[in-house]
Every structure is written in C-alpha cells, then in structure tokens.
Amino acid sequence: MSEIIFNDKLFKYELKNLIKDDAKYNLWIAPLILELKNNTLTITVENTLFKNKINELYKTYFYSAAKLLNYKIEKIEFHIAANENNQNAIYKNRIYSNNFSAQRELFYTNQISIKLNPKFEFDNFIIDDSNKVAYKNAIIVAKNLGQLFNPFILYGEEGAGKSHLAQSIAKHILSVQPQINLKYFDANFFKDLYLNALRRNSQLEFRERFRNADIFIIENIEELEGCFSVQEELFHIYNNLIQKNNQLIITSSINPLKLVDFMPRLINRFSTGLSLEIQKPSNNLKIKFIKNKLEDCELFLHDDLINYFLEQCGNASLKKIDVALNKLIAYLSVTKKNINKITIDEVFSKISNIPQAITINDIQTSVSQYFNIQIDLMKTKIRKQDILLPKYIAIYLTRELTNFSLQKISNDFGKIDKSTINHACKKIKNLIATNDDKVCRVVKDLTNLICSKS
C-alpha cells in the first residue's frame, strides 16, 4: 500500500468544515504551520499563549480531520516559532495571534475513578468555619444519594474547595457502589459534547447517555451563560434525573440563582435544591493548608516563615496559594537552599515575572489608546459611530481573550444589555470572517499589543 501524502491545505479545509465558524478558523487555524511525519502532527505557532489556545479548544478537531482523510495521527506536538523564517511564515498566513487563559476540562468516562484527584477525599478536607456547613451536607448527600438535597449546589471563589467536596462525594459513592453510572465533567466540556452531537446528528445518543446517569456532577455551571441550546438540553436532563431520584450536583463560582443569560425555568429548578456558599478561607485554614502540604513533602516551616509566606500571597485564593507553594517547594528541591525569608522573596520575584491574566481594563486601555479616544467612553452607552466600533472591538476582544462572565463584561462596559454584547461580538466576528482589511488589521494589532503587555 502506498503511503498517503500529507496535504496541509486539504487538512485545513477539513478543519474549517468541522469548526463551522469562519471567524474562529481564520483567527486560530489558518495561520498554523502543519507537518505530519511518522504519525506525529507538528503544529508550529508563534508563542506559548497561542499554543495554549489551540491545545485547549481545538486539539480534538485535528484528530477528527485526520480520520476523515485517512491520515494516522498518534500524537500531536507543538513547536514555538523560534526562528525568523517560521515567524515570518506565521505572520504571512495569519489574521492575528491570540491568547486565551487556560480552561479547565474535566472528564467524561465510564472509568471515572482513575480520573479523580487522589488528594480529594473527605478525610483530608480541611474544615473551617467558612466551609463546615458545606462539608457536613456533602457527607449527607454522599450517604443519601438522590434522597436529600437534590440538586446539591456548591458555590464560591476559585480554590474554595468545591471540586474537593464534589469529588469526595463521587469517591464515596464509587467505593460503596463501584458499578454506579456516574457522569462528572466541566460545563465547558459538556457544551462541547453537545455541539459535537449536533454536528453528528446524534442528539438521541447524547441524551440517553446522560439521562440514565445515577449521579450527574457538573462543575462551573456559569460557563453556560448565553448558551441557550445547551441550557435547554441540561434542563431536560435535569428533569429526567430528578424524576428518577438520581442525584444532581452542581458547582459554580457565583450563586446560581444570580446567573445572567440563563433560562428562568432552569434557574427556578436550581432553587428547589440546597445551595451552599463556601466562603473565603480564614487565615487559620490557609495555615493548616500550607502545613499539610509541607508535611506531605516532608518539609517543615516555622510559623513565622509561614506567616511571612502568606503575607507575600496577599489576598490570594487557596488555589493561587497552592501554586505559589508548589513553586517554593520545586525551587527548594532544585537549589537545595534552606527556607528563609530570602528564599521566599526569590520565589515570589520569579512568580512576579510570569505573565499575568489579561483584564478588561487592559483591553479598554489599549483600544482607547489605539483609537485615541477617552477610556471613559468605553464605559458609557454613547452610540456615536466613532466610539461604537472601538467599543465593539473591545467587547469582542474581551470575549476572546478572557473568561469573564457576561455580567462582568456588562458592568465594565457601562451596564449594557447582554444582547448588545452578543451583537458586538457577532458584528466584529462577521467582519473578520469576511476578511475586512481594516478590522482584521486593527484586531491583529490590538491583540499583539495586549498579549505583549500581559
């Protein structure tokens, strides 16, 4: 059998058909340099930020396109364009580069136990006044599946312990009933699964797969804001599960009763269960968390150094404290230095050099400077044409470059309607899809500017 020769243009054509969104294809896929050798697809991108976007949102499309063309891809590797020739090729092919903050994707598998975080169990959950009510009720739910508190909803800031409790429930149930039908994933992944089912015209299989779950856990429900077709599907799954007394567990960064751009009847369903807020952790909880982590690594830190470390963390969430602590532990393992204030300062000095997440103010400032208009005009409802286009571009870039909710975007752009946000994004998206030279150039320039500052 003769070897199938890889045709990157044909491959991109199939990717474009799979993605079914000309604007997103032009922004993310068209600029890529693709090579297939020894069953390894090499994707050359301009920088790490651009690589993350492709890897997190579009990687599955490459396997699907390969299957359609009978190409065999066993693995995908990303290369950063380190030389001038590759960089020039990317600039020549692309409309503009982009950065997208990492999105957490969980899982969806019959062998869910191997995917659960081994550290997330009831026994090692650190209890504090901020979370003890949620902790006690999570145990009640685990021992009375589908009988009490259905749905069971946990909400709070990132790193508060929502995933820890949700996975603890899952682990307890699997230890008692190993064959139970348990579905557990992130809302963003659920959305992708549903959209893929629509493309394959396999909605019936999709519904059966989820409506027969004995326990259904979905994280970050706020990610479904504005996705009404997905909300509709979730609504019917919700009803089916509750009618069968099957357990539904939801986590959210905000109170689900205050979600915007959500179907009112779905919000009403949320109100029928038990919603508990996990409040910000106290200083004592943070100290316990640090001591437990250090103990696991066979390290010891005096209380004065732990307090100093916490001072450097400021008001960071437990998740960010964990990241900083991991960097401290890794730094010490490499340098073999003793832990003191100097080594802690050195670690935080290195952390401060890591690019920060893009903020809405970053985008508004860059756009206002680019168009030479006052930044305050971005935050009003003025509809002058010379203000409207820059504002629409700023809104579009906010949706593309950040993960802020529609409510946050609405507030920061003068409390505009959600329909205005969607209209702005659609307008700019259509202009990019039709290769409007002016808009493409502006968006490219601004994206490069914003990403370089982050």
TORFI-174465 format. One record per residue (C-alpha): residue in three letters; x, y, z. Coordinates in steps of 0.1 Angstrom, whole numbers, plus 5000, padded with zeros to 4 digits. Example, Ala and Ser with C-alpha at 12.3 -4.5 7.8 and 13.67 -1.06 7.14 Angstrom:
residues 2
Ala512349555078Ser513749895071
//
This chain:
residues 454
Met500050005000Ser501450344990Glu501950605017Ile499350875019Ile501051215014Phe500051485038Asn498351785022Asp498252065047Lys495752275026Leu493351985023Phe493751915060Lys492952275069Tyr489952265046Glu488551975066Leu489352165098Lys487352455085Asn484352235078Leu484552075112Ile484852405131Lys481952565111Asp482952915121Asp484953115096Ala485953385121Lys487453135145Tyr489052935117Asn490753255103Leu491853365137Trp493253035151Ile493752775125Ala494652945092Pro497953085105Leu499352745117Ile502152565100Leu501352195099Glu503651895093Leu502851525096Lys505851285099Asn505950935114Asn502350975126Thr503251285146Leu501451605137Thr503751905144Ile501952245148Thr504152545147Val502752855165Glu504153195174Asn504253175211Thr503152975242Leu499953175247Phe498853095211Lys499852725217Asn497652705248Lys494552835229Ile494952575201Asn495752295226Glu492852355249Leu490052435224Tyr490852285190Lys493051985195Thr490251725190Tyr489451875156Phe492951775143Tyr492251405151Ser488751425135Ala490151585103Ala492851315102Lys490251045104Leu488251195075Leu491351205053Asn492750865064Tyr495851025080Lys497250845110Ile498051075139Glu499350915171Lys500351225188Ile500451605184Glu503451825192Phe503652195194His506652395183Ile507152765191Ala508452955161Ala511953035173Asn513553155141Glu512853435118Asn511653225088Asn508953045108Gln507853375124Asn507553535090Ala505553245077Ile503153275106Tyr502753645102Lys502153595065Asn499453335070Arg497553465100Ile495053735106Tyr496253785141Ser497653595171Asn495753545203Asn496053445239Phe493353255258Ser493653185295Ala493652815303Gln490252655306Arg489852365329Glu488552055313Leu487551765335Phe486351435322Tyr483551215309Thr484350845310Asn483050515324Gln486350465342Ile485950785362Ser487750655393Ile491150675376Lys490451045367Leu489651165402Asn492251365421Pro493751125446Lys494051405471Phe490351505471Glu488751295499Phe486551385528Asp489351275552Asn491851535540Phe489451825536Ile490552105559Ile487452215579Asp486952575589Asp484052805598Ser484052905561Asn483252565548Lys482052335576Val478352365566Ala479152265531Tyr481351985543Lys478751835566Asn476051845540Ala478251695513Ile478651395536Ile474951375540Val474451385502Ala477051105497Lys475250885522Asn471750965510Leu472150975472Gly469151125455Gln467051135487Leu468051475502Phe469251805488Asn468651745452Pro470151935434Phe473151995457Ile474852315447Leu478152455459Tyr479352795450Gly482353015459Glu485553165447Glu488252965429Gly490152735452Ala487452745479Gly487052365479Lys484052305456Ser485852045435His487351875465Leu483851815480Ala482251715447Gln484951455441Ser484851335477Ile481151255471Ala482051075439Lys484750875456His482550775485Ile479750655461Leu482150465439Ser483650285470Val480150175480Gln478750115445Pro481650065420Gln479249995391Ile477250315395Asn476650525364Leu478450845373Lys479051135349Tyr481351415360Phe482751695339Asp483252065334Ala480352275319Asn482552385291Phe483252025281Phe479551945284Lys478852225259Asp481452095235Leu480051745237Tyr476551875230Leu477752085200Asn479651775186Ala476451575190Leu474551835170Arg477251825142Arg476951445141Asn473151445144Ser473451215174Gln471451415200Leu469451105209Glu472550905219Phe473851215238Arg470651245258Glu470450875266Arg474050875278Phe473351145304Arg469751095313Asn470550745325Ala473150865349Asp472750765386Ile474751075396Phe475451375375Ile478151625386Ile478751935365Glu481352205375Asn481452575367Ile477852605356Glu478452975349Glu480352875318Leu476952815301Glu475953175303Gly474253275270Cys474352915256Phe470652865255Ser470552555233Val472952385258Gln470852515287Glu467752365271Glu469452025269Leu470652055305Phe467052145316His465651825302Ile468551615316Tyr467851785350Asn464151705349Asn464851345340Leu467351295368Ile465251455395Gln462151255385Lys464150935389Asn465651055422Asn469051045407Gln471551285423Leu472551615406Ile475451815419Ile476452155406Thr479352385413Ser479552755404Ser481853055410Ile478753265419Asn475353205434Pro473553015406Leu470353195414Lys472153515403Leu473353385370Val472753605340Asp471753495305Phe470253175319Met466853035312Pro464553145340Arg463052795343Leu466452645348Ile467252905375Asn463952805391Arg465052445391Phe468252545409Ser466152705437Thr464452375445Gly467652215460Leu470152315485Ser472652595476Leu475552655499Glu478352915497Ile481852825506Gln483153145519Lys486653285516Pro489053075537Ser490353225570Asn493953275577Asn493952975601Leu492652755572Lys495452885549Ile498052805575Lys496652445580Phe496652405542Ile500352515540Lys501452295569Asn499651985554Lys501252045520Leu504752085535Glu504251775557Asp503351575526Cys506651685510Glu508551615543Leu509351975548Phe509052195578Leu508552575581His508452775613Asp505252965620Asp506953305614Leu508053195579Ile504653055571Asn503153395581Tyr505753575560Phe504853345530Leu501153425535Glu501953805536Gln503653775502Cys500553595489Gly498253885499Asn494553805494Ala495253525470Ser492853225469Leu493852885482Lys494352775446Lys496853055440Ile498552995473Asp498952635463Val500552745430Ala503052965449Leu503752695474Asn504452445446Lys506952685431Leu508652735465Ile508852355470Ala510152305435Tyr512652585439Leu514052435471Ser514352095456Val516452235428Thr518552485447Lys518852285480Lys518652615499Asn517352645534Ile513952805537Asn514153165549Lys512753505540Ile515353555513Thr514453235495Ile510753315498Asp511453655483Glu513453495455Val510553265446Phe507953555446Ser510353755425Lys510353485399Ile506553445401Ser506153825395Asn507853785362Ile505253535349Pro502753705325Gln499553805343Ala496053735331Ile494553995308Thr492054225324Ile489154425309Asn490954745318Asp494054625299Ile491854585268Gln489954915272Thr493255105278Ser494854955247Val491855015225Ser491355375237Gln495055455231Tyr494955295196Phe491955495185Asn492955805205Ile489755825225Gln489055865262Ile488855535281Asp485755655299Leu483855655267Met484155275267Lys482155265299Thr479155465286Lys476155395264Ile477155665239Arg476355535204Lys478455775182Gln479955585153Asp483455695160Ile483055545195Leu480955245187Leu483455055165Pro486255075191Lys483954975218Tyr482654675198Ile486254565191Ala487054605228Ile484054385237Tyr484954125211Leu488554105224Thr487254075259Arg485253775250Glu488153625230Leu491053695254Thr489353645288Asn486953425306Phe484953695323Ser481253645326Leu478753835306Gln477654015339Lys481254135345Ile481654255309Ser478254425311Asn479254615343Asp482654715329Phe481254855297Gly478555075313Lys475954815323Ile475054745287Asp472554465278Lys473754115272Ser472154135237Thr474454435230Ile477454225240Asn476353945217His475654195189Ala479054355192Cys480854015191Lys478753895161Lys479454215142Ile483254205146Lys483253835141Asn481453875107Leu483854145096Ile486853915104Ala485153625087Thr484753835055Asn488353955057Asp487554315062Asp491054465059Lys490654745083Val489054545111Cys491454255106Arg494454485109Val493154665139Val492254345157Lys495654195149Asp497554505161Leu495554525193Thr495854155201Asn499654175197Leu499754485219Ile497554335246Cys499354005247Ser502754165248Lys501754365279Ser500254065297
//
